[in-house]
Amino acid sequence: MEETVKLSEGIRILKRGGREYPERLKEIPGAPAELYVLGRMPEEDRPAVAIIGARDCSEYGRYVASGLGAALARCGIQVISGMARGIDGIGQEAALDAGGSSFAVLGSGVDVCYPAGNRRLYEKLKLGGGILSEYPPGTPPLSHHFPPRNRIVSGLSDVVVVVEAREKSGTLITVDMALEQGREVYVVPGRVTDSLSAGCNRLLKLGVGILLDEGEFLEEVWRICERHFPEAGAVGKGGKTGKGREAAAGLSAESPVLAAVYKALDFTPGSVEQIRDRLPKAFRKEQLGIHLIRLCLEGLAVQVSPGQFSLRGD
């Protein structure tokens, strides 16, 4: 029997035991007998990290997933996920936009884009990575396909990172499988009152790794994979990075008041009065509404509900 079978539309079938079948998957319990592939396969000699989390993520989760995906890409680390709405897709798209490689494992056939709203990401993955599935082309995205596909997401990865997860969520299924496979698991902690972080905080009690700083985390990934990569412009603890730093510098030059309002924002939505209380005394009598709307129009802030503003996460 052929080790690799080519189908129409660029889809290949990799048989377990064949030369192209990924080494990482051969060792996991219940390794799929075959994989359907559209695009490339992850490279065996490069580290791979899975970014997973909530579909209905917060602006904070969006910001962390985007920054982490880009940082991994700049280090040459491959990003694995499930192309789901929310954290999964955000991390993958950020990695591709930063010039890296990303690979999606679907709960449908590789020729079925699910969710439909991630069509742009689906097309990017075909060019900048690959799309994988154990289900034949044309298979619809049935609910019972997703838990089994999670073992492939974790199996293809050296490290799994959970950005946001509710206490009972499909993300935790992936974590269970990752731990069973002997993979390293890290979580991004959150507020104890935040339901989107309840799953992450619960995992911390079980002793998984904690991701507080991208730079430290990248060093740990290199150690885990026994490789060394150049620095990726990591996020400092508690600070804004990349777009945020550049925005703050530009605003300071243009308008000290606008810059002060921007610096007073964080990823927890706050009312105008709460934001006013964080400002230096010299700016507390300003008309903040105008400045907040200006930041929203420039894509630096978001009005999450009437009168409630936070930093924008992407």
C-alpha positions in Angstrom: 0.0 0.0 0.0 1.3 3.5 -0.8 2.5 5.5 2.1 1.2 8.8 0.7 -1.9 9.0 -1.5 -2.6 12.1 -3.6 -6.2 13.1 -4.1 -7.7 15.9 -6.2 -7.6 19.5 -5.2 -4.1 19.2 -3.6 -5.2 16.9 -0.8 -2.9 14.1 0.3 -3.4 11.1 2.6 -0.6 10.2 4.9 -0.6 6.6 6.2 0.6 5.8 9.8 4.0 4.3 9.4 4.8 6.2 6.2 7.8 8.4 5.9 5.7 11.6 5.9 3.6 10.7 8.8 4.6 13.0 11.7 6.9 11.5 14.3 5.2 13.4 17.1 1.9 11.6 16.4 3.4 8.1 16.2 4.0 8.0 19.9 0.5 9.2 21.2 -2.3 6.9 22.3 -4.8 6.3 19.6 -2.7 7.8 16.8 -4.9 8.3 13.7 -4.4 5.6 11.1 -4.3 8.3 8.4 -4.2 12.0 8.0 -5.7 14.1 5.2 -3.5 17.1 4.5 -4.1 20.3 2.5 -0.9 22.4 2.3 2.3 21.5 4.2 2.9 19.4 7.3 4.6 20.8 10.4 8.4 20.5 10.2 9.8 17.7 12.5 12.9 19.6 13.4 11.2 22.8 14.6 9.4 23.3 17.9 5.6 23.6 17.8 3.3 25.2 20.3 -0.5 24.9 20.5 -2.5 28.1 21.4 -6.0 27.1 22.5 -8.8 28.8 24.5 -12.2 30.2 24.6 -14.3 30.9 21.5 -16.0 33.9 23.1 -12.8 35.4 24.4 -12.3 38.8 26.0 -10.3 41.7 24.6 -7.6 40.7 27.1 -7.6 37.2 25.7 -7.5 38.5 22.2 -4.5 40.7 23.0 -2.6 37.9 24.7 -3.3 35.3 21.9 -2.3 37.7 19.2 0.9 38.8 20.9 1.9 35.2 21.7 1.2 33.9 18.2 3.3 36.7 16.7 6.2 36.2 19.2 6.3 32.5 18.5 6.4 33.1 14.8 9.2 35.6 15.1 11.2 32.9 16.9 10.6 30.3 14.1 8.2 28.3 16.3 5.3 26.7 14.6 1.8 27.4 15.9 -0.8 24.6 16.1 -4.5 24.9 16.8 -8.0 24.1 15.6 -8.9 27.2 13.6 -11.8 27.8 15.9 -13.4 31.1 16.5 -11.8 33.1 19.3 -8.4 32.3 20.8 -7.4 29.5 18.4 -7.9 31.5 15.2 -6.6 34.7 16.7 -3.3 33.1 17.7 -2.9 31.3 14.3 -3.7 34.4 12.2 -1.2 36.5 14.3 1.5 33.9 13.6 0.9 33.9 9.9 0.7 37.7 9.8 4.1 37.8 11.5 5.6 35.6 8.8 5.5 32.3 10.6 3.9 28.9 10.0 0.7 27.7 11.5 -1.3 24.4 11.1 -4.9 23.8 11.8 -6.5 20.4 12.8 -10.2 20.3 11.8 -13.1 18.3 13.0 -14.3 18.1 9.4 -12.8 17.3 6.1 -9.9 19.6 5.1 -12.0 20.9 2.2 -14.7 22.1 4.6 -14.0 25.6 6.1 -15.4 25.6 9.6 -16.3 28.0 11.1 -17.3 29.7 7.9 -16.4 33.1 9.4 -12.7 32.0 9.4 -12.5 31.7 5.6 -9.8 34.3 5.4 -7.7 32.4 7.9 -8.4 29.1 6.1 -7.0 30.5 2.9 -3.9 31.9 4.7 -3.2 28.5 6.3 -3.2 26.8 2.9 -0.4 29.2 1.9 1.5 29.7 5.1 1.2 26.2 6.7 -1.3 23.5 6.4 -4.8 22.1 7.2 -5.1 18.6 8.6 -7.8 16.1 9.5 -8.3 12.4 10.2 -11.7 12.7 8.5 -12.2 12.3 4.7 -12.9 15.2 2.4 -16.5 16.3 2.5 -17.0 15.3 6.1 -19.2 17.9 7.8 -18.2 19.4 11.2 -20.2 17.2 13.5 -20.0 17.9 17.2 -18.6 14.4 18.1 -15.6 15.0 15.8 -14.1 17.8 17.9 -13.0 16.0 21.1 -11.0 13.4 19.1 -9.4 16.0 16.9 -8.0 17.7 20.1 -5.6 14.8 20.6 -4.0 15.6 17.3 -3.7 19.3 18.2 -1.8 18.4 21.4 0.0 15.5 19.7 1.6 17.7 17.1 2.8 20.2 19.7 5.7 20.2 22.1 3.9 22.7 24.4 0.2 23.6 24.9 -0.8 27.1 26.0 -4.3 27.9 27.3 -5.1 31.6 27.1 -8.7 31.6 28.4 -11.0 28.8 29.3 -14.2 28.4 31.3 -14.3 25.8 34.1 -16.1 23.4 31.9 -15.0 23.7 28.3 -13.7 21.7 25.3 -10.3 23.4 25.9 -9.8 21.3 29.0 -10.3 18.1 27.0 -7.3 19.1 25.0 -5.3 19.8 28.2 -6.2 16.3 29.5 -5.0 14.7 26.3 -1.8 16.8 26.3 -1.0 15.7 29.8 -1.7 12.1 28.9 0.7 12.4 26.0 3.4 13.9 28.2 3.2 17.4 26.7 4.1 20.5 28.7 1.0 22.6 29.5 1.0 26.3 30.4 -1.9 28.6 31.2 -2.4 32.4 31.2 -3.8 33.3 34.7 -6.8 35.6 35.1 -8.9 37.3 37.7 -10.6 35.0 40.2 -14.0 36.6 39.4 -13.7 36.1 35.6 -15.5 33.1 34.4 -13.4 33.0 31.2 -10.3 32.4 33.4 -11.9 29.9 35.8 -10.6 26.9 33.8 -7.1 28.4 33.7 -7.0 29.2 37.4 -8.2 25.7 38.2 -5.4 24.2 36.1 -2.9 26.3 38.1 -4.0 24.5 41.3 -3.2 21.3 39.6 0.4 22.4 39.0 0.6 23.2 35.3 3.0 25.9 34.1 2.2 29.5 34.3 2.7 32.0 31.5 3.4 35.5 33.0 5.9 36.8 30.5 6.4 35.9 26.9 10.2 36.2 27.1 10.4 33.8 29.9 8.0 31.4 28.2 10.0 31.4 25.0 13.1 30.6 26.9 11.3 27.6 28.5 10.0 26.5 25.1 13.6 26.5 23.8 14.7 24.5 26.8 11.9 22.0 26.4 12.8 21.5 22.7 16.5 21.6 23.5 17.0 24.3 21.0 18.0 28.0 21.0 16.2 30.8 19.1 16.9 34.5 19.0 14.8 36.8 21.2 11.4 37.6 19.9 10.8 41.1 21.3 8.9 39.7 24.3 6.3 41.4 26.3 7.4 42.9 29.6 5.4 42.2 32.7 2.3 44.3 32.8 3.3 46.5 29.8 1.9 47.3 26.4 4.0 45.9 23.5 4.4 46.3 19.8 1.5 48.3 18.5 0.8 49.6 22.0 4.2 51.1 22.6 4.3 52.7 19.2 0.7 54.1 19.8 1.6 55.5 23.2 4.7 57.2 21.8 2.8 58.8 18.9 0.0 60.0 21.1 2.4 61.6 23.6 3.8 63.6 20.8 0.4 64.6 19.4 -1.6 65.2 22.6 -0.5 64.6 26.2 -4.2 64.3 27.3 -5.0 61.6 24.7 -1.8 59.7 25.7 -2.8 59.9 29.3 -6.3 58.5 28.6 -4.8 55.7 26.6 -2.4 54.8 29.4 -5.3 54.7 31.8 -7.1 52.0 29.9 -6.6 48.3 30.4 -8.4 45.1 29.3 -10.9 45.3 32.1 -13.8 47.5 30.9 -14.2 50.6 32.9 -16.7 53.5 33.1 -15.7 57.0 32.2 -15.5 57.9 35.9 -13.3 54.9 36.7 -11.0 55.8 33.9 -10.9 59.4 35.1 -9.8 58.2 38.5 -6.7 56.6 37.0 -5.6 59.8 35.2 -3.0 62.2 36.6 -4.7 65.1 38.5 -3.8 67.6 35.8 -6.1 65.8 33.3 -9.1 64.8 35.5 -11.3 67.8 34.4 -11.0 67.0 30.7 -14.0 65.9 28.6 -13.0 62.2 28.5 -15.8 61.0 26.3 -14.3 62.8 23.3 -10.9 61.3 23.9 -12.3 57.8 24.4 -14.2 57.9 21.1 -11.1 59.2 19.4 -9.1 56.2 20.6 -11.9 53.9 19.5 -11.9 55.5 16.0 -8.1 55.0 15.8 -8.5 51.3 16.7 -6.7 51.6 20.1 -9.8 51.2 22.3 -13.2 49.6 22.2 -16.5 50.5 23.7 -17.6 47.1 25.0 -21.0 48.4 26.1 -22.6 51.8 26.6 -20.3 53.9 28.8 -17.7 51.1 29.2 -14.3 51.2 27.5 -11.2 49.0 27.4 -8.1 48.5 25.4 -8.5 46.8 22.0 -7.0 43.4 21.9 -5.8 43.0 18.3 
